[in-house]
Amino acid sequence: MKFSKYAVLLMVLIFGFSTSAVAASPEPFLINDLQQSPNPDNPTQADVSFFIDNISDIDLNTGSYKIVGQMVVEWRDPRLAFTPDPDYPDRPRNLNADAASELLKKIWEPVFEISNEREERKTGVVSLNVWPDGRIRYYEKFDSFPNFQSNLAFYPYGTVDLNLVMTGFLQDRGE
């Protein structure tokens, strides 16, 4: 039985076509020892971009403020490489927040924290992209409440330095 291009398109539109189950599923990536660094003999380079969207709620009494920010972390893990669709050889697998969270529980990832936070940062939007060559891009939009030091002896003529201290950790998941 032959179908024209239009009949196939019509069937896709009527019955729907979803790649989200495939794209959101971390199972194609699973192999042994993924919680170890991709290169145990050398450091794994991670490129980090950090953007501050908003600074607000500066509280002189508690010495804290609120930031809304975005963080993009990219690294390469050749163990996660896969054979791409021949029609789209450079297309990454895009994982939604739930699938990204599940995959990140199983693999090594660079870990960053804001060291001078009053409380743990609140993550809003998360996404993860994995390219056929094993390149990974993690995106996070978050709220954080860092502490700051101020010299207000001559208030209201003092200084307030809103320092933000980011720390990266070098270890495998087992440490």
C-alpha positions in Angstrom: 0.0 0.0 0.0 1.4 3.4 -1.0 0.8 6.6 0.8 1.4 10.1 -0.6 3.4 12.6 1.4 0.1 14.4 2.1 -1.6 11.3 3.5 1.4 10.7 5.8 1.3 14.3 6.9 -2.5 14.0 7.5 -2.0 10.9 9.6 0.6 12.6 11.7 -1.7 15.6 12.2 -4.7 13.4 13.1 -3.0 10.8 15.3 -0.3 13.1 16.6 3.4 12.5 16.6 5.4 12.9 19.8 9.1 12.6 20.1 9.0 13.8 23.7 9.0 10.2 25.1 12.1 9.4 23.1 13.8 12.8 23.6 12.9 12.9 27.3 14.0 9.4 28.1 17.5 9.1 29.6 17.7 5.3 29.0 19.7 5.5 25.7 22.5 7.1 27.7 22.9 4.6 30.5 26.2 2.8 30.7 28.4 1.6 33.6 30.4 4.1 35.7 28.6 7.2 34.6 28.9 8.7 38.1 32.7 8.8 37.6 34.3 11.8 35.9 34.3 11.4 32.1 38.1 11.5 32.2 39.3 10.2 35.6 43.0 10.9 34.8 42.5 14.6 34.0 40.1 17.3 35.0 37.0 17.7 32.9 36.7 21.2 31.5 33.3 22.8 32.1 32.4 26.1 30.6 30.1 28.1 32.9 28.1 31.2 32.0 26.4 33.0 34.8 23.8 35.8 34.2 22.1 38.0 36.8 18.7 39.0 35.6 17.6 41.0 38.7 18.9 42.1 42.1 16.2 43.0 44.7 15.1 42.9 48.3 18.3 44.3 49.7 17.8 44.0 53.5 20.3 45.9 55.6 19.0 44.3 58.8 19.6 40.7 57.8 22.5 41.4 55.4 20.9 39.6 52.5 19.5 40.3 49.1 17.7 38.4 46.3 19.0 37.6 42.9 17.3 36.0 39.9 19.9 34.5 37.7 20.6 32.0 34.9 23.5 29.5 34.7 24.6 27.6 31.6 27.1 24.8 32.1 28.7 22.9 29.2 31.0 19.9 29.3 31.7 16.9 27.2 31.2 13.3 28.2 32.0 11.0 25.3 30.2 8.1 27.1 26.9 9.8 26.3 27.6 10.1 22.6 24.9 8.5 20.4 24.2 7.9 16.7 22.1 10.8 15.4 19.2 10.7 13.1 20.8 10.8 9.6 18.4 13.5 8.6 19.4 15.7 11.5 23.0 14.8 12.4 23.7 17.9 14.6 20.4 17.8 16.5 20.7 17.3 20.3 18.4 15.3 22.4 16.5 17.8 24.5 15.5 16.6 27.9 12.7 18.2 29.8 13.1 19.1 33.5 12.0 15.7 34.8 14.1 13.7 32.4 17.1 16.0 33.0 16.7 15.5 36.7 16.7 11.7 36.3 19.7 11.7 34.0 21.7 14.0 36.3 21.1 11.6 39.2 22.9 8.9 37.2 25.8 10.8 35.6 28.8 12.8 36.6 28.1 16.5 36.4 30.0 19.7 37.4 28.5 20.9 40.7 28.3 24.6 41.6 26.9 26.3 44.6 26.6 29.9 45.8 28.7 29.7 48.9 27.4 32.8 50.7 23.7 31.8 50.4 21.3 32.1 53.4 19.3 29.2 52.0 19.6 26.8 49.1 18.9 28.3 45.7 15.5 27.7 44.2 15.6 26.3 40.7 12.8 27.3 38.4 13.5 26.2 34.8 15.9 23.4 34.0 16.8 21.9 30.7 19.5 19.6 29.4 20.7 19.0 25.9 23.0 16.2 24.8 24.6 16.3 21.3 25.6 13.2 19.3 29.3 13.8 20.2 28.6 13.8 23.9 28.6 17.5 24.5 26.1 18.4 27.2 24.5 21.8 28.0 22.7 22.3 31.3 20.5 25.4 31.8 19.1 26.6 35.0 17.1 29.7 36.0 17.1 30.2 39.7 16.4 32.5 42.7 19.1 32.9 45.4 19.4 34.8 48.7 23.1 35.6 49.3 24.4 37.3 52.4 26.6 40.4 52.2 28.8 42.5 54.5 28.3 46.2 54.8 30.0 49.1 56.6 27.2 51.3 57.7 28.9 53.1 60.6 28.1 56.4 59.0 24.6 55.4 57.8 23.1 56.5 55.4 26.6 57.2 54.0 28.1 53.7 53.9 28.9 51.1 51.4 27.3 47.8 50.6 29.2 45.2 48.6 26.9 42.6 47.1 29.4 39.8 46.7 28.3 36.6 45.1 30.7 33.6 45.8 30.3 30.7 43.3 32.1 27.5 44.2 32.7 24.4 42.0 33.4 21.0 43.3 35.8 18.4 41.9 34.7 14.9 42.8 32.7 12.0 41.6 29.2 11.3 42.7 30.4 8.8 45.3 32.3 11.4 47.3 
